[in-house]
Amino acid sequence: MGVGLKRRLTESARLKSMYRRALEVIDRCRRGYGFSASAHNYRGQLWLRDLYYSLPSLIALGRIEEVLSQVQLTLGMVKDDGGVPDYVALQFTDSLGARHLVGFLLDHPYRPWVADTPLLLLIALRGALRPRLPSLSLSRLRLVEERVDRLRNPYTGLIKGSDYKDSLLFDRYLLSNQVDLYVALKLSGRVSEAERVRQAIEELYWDEKLGYYRDTPQGSRFDVLAHVKLIDCGVVNGRRAELVAKSIVKASTPHGIVNLYPPYAAVEVKGSWAACQETFKVNWRLRILFSYGVWRNARGGYQNGTIWPFVHNLAVKALLHLGYEREALENFVKLRGFHEYYDPYTGKGMGSGEQLWSAATWVDAYESLVDAGLL
């Protein structure tokens, strides 16, 4: 047996083993009434954001009833002002230790600076889950839409706030959220408003010199997830799609694709957090809890230029969609597990292990590569 063939067979066996592990992780995150963000230590929290990015795999695996249950629980907690909880927590997990108990007591599901959660809820319920949406849920959904409208800038139509990187930037008009806003408006039938947002994205975010869309109107960073979304919704095509694909490849490291580059400086991270506390009068509990995440981001870790598997996996699918098959496969095989995030220099898994969205998006990417005949 040749060395090349032996290496390919070994890699194939490893990927099949990871596939089985990924399915096991998803199963261990099941709670009957939804999916915990992690099988390990997420304090029994059922995160809407994590569920959203896991939807393709969960639906394909026949887990629609648990998905709908979690969404209904989330809708039930929508405030009268349209505020959407980032997560639902019904009970402690068996593995809840002292450190996580402290986090449970400090945490709060309503973070006023978070913009992506209501948008993802709208996209899910106006999109993939719409045929199964009970009529009783429509009134709660309208409350969410009204709140989103109130949060939009009256001049540009854009929305300010954080996305999944909820301890990194708090007071910016992030590109990823504008793409979600565009999709949410389009799905709700508000075509003219959606077009207004799309035009603002083109005018305020595209940088010809950089060859990609900036993460904020005044920024210069490349946000991988934001560009994946632009590709998915068909905003990027032609020459720009080629430039974006090359920028995604530039985000590649020996251990996977980083979520953004270059990382933010400590002064930017701390300044954004200070502005957030002043604007939203953040209570002492959330101030203590999020200050730790801000500290980690200010040091160039956590959400600031690291490898987040769900972003990595979605980027692989985007490369495949654009016809960059070799680059998609080469990057896909770099990921070695399902932690929350990975150090781009050492490959060490960080945060919680066995995360739902890390495993679910990996399964989706794996099956896409199999369908393309690459595995």
GIMO-V535481 format. One record per pair of residues at least 6 apart in sequence whose C-alpha atoms are under 6 Angstrom apart, sorted by sequence separation. I is the first residue (numbers start at 1). J is the second residue. If there is no record, write none. Layout:
# GIMO-V535481
<<I;J> <I;J>>
This chain:
# GIMO-V535481
<<29;35> <78;84> <152;158> <206;212> <207;213> <214;220> <215;221> <230;236> <251;257> <296;302> <342;348> <369;375> <29;36> <152;159> <162;169> <206;213> <214;221> <215;222> <251;258> <297;304> <342;349> <162;170> <186;194> <205;213> <214;222> <215;223> <320;328> <342;350> <29;38> <36;45> <37;46> <161;170> <185;194> <205;214> <319;328> <341;350> <29;39> <36;46> <37;47> <161;171> <339;349> <28;39> <35;46> <161;172> <340;351> <160;172> <182;194> <205;217> <316;328> <340;352> <160;173> <204;217> <339;352> <159;173> <339;353> <182;197> <339;354> <340;355> <338;354> <339;355> <338;355> <338;358> <338;359> <87;109> <86;109> <85;109> <85;110> <269;298> <34;66> <211;243> <212;244> <266;298> <33;66> <34;67> <308;341> <84;118> <307;341> <34;69> <224;259> <307;342> <33;69> <34;70> <224;260> <33;70> <223;260> <306;343> <222;260> <306;344> <47;86> <48;87> <222;261> <47;87> <175;215> <221;261> <46;87> <174;215> <175;216> <221;262> <263;304> <45;87> <46;88> <174;216> <263;305> <45;88> <173;216> <45;89> <261;305> <44;89> <260;305> <115;161> <259;305> <44;91> <114;161> <115;162> <116;163> <258;305> <259;306> <310;357> <44;92> <113;161> <114;162> <258;306> <259;307> <310;358> <313;361> <317;365> <43;92> <44;93> <258;307> <309;358> <313;362> <43;93> <176;226> <257;307> <310;361> <313;365> <257;312> <113;170> <82;143> <116;177> <123;184> <126;187> <82;144> <122;184> <82;147> <256;334> <255;334> <256;335> <225;311> <255;344> <228;318> <255;347> <168;269> <170;272> <169;272> <170;276> <167;293> <167;294> <165;303> <106;285> <54;357> <57;360> <54;360> <50;357> <54;361> <57;364> <39;354> <38;354> <38;355> <37;355> <38;356> <37;356> <25;354> <26;356> <22;359>>
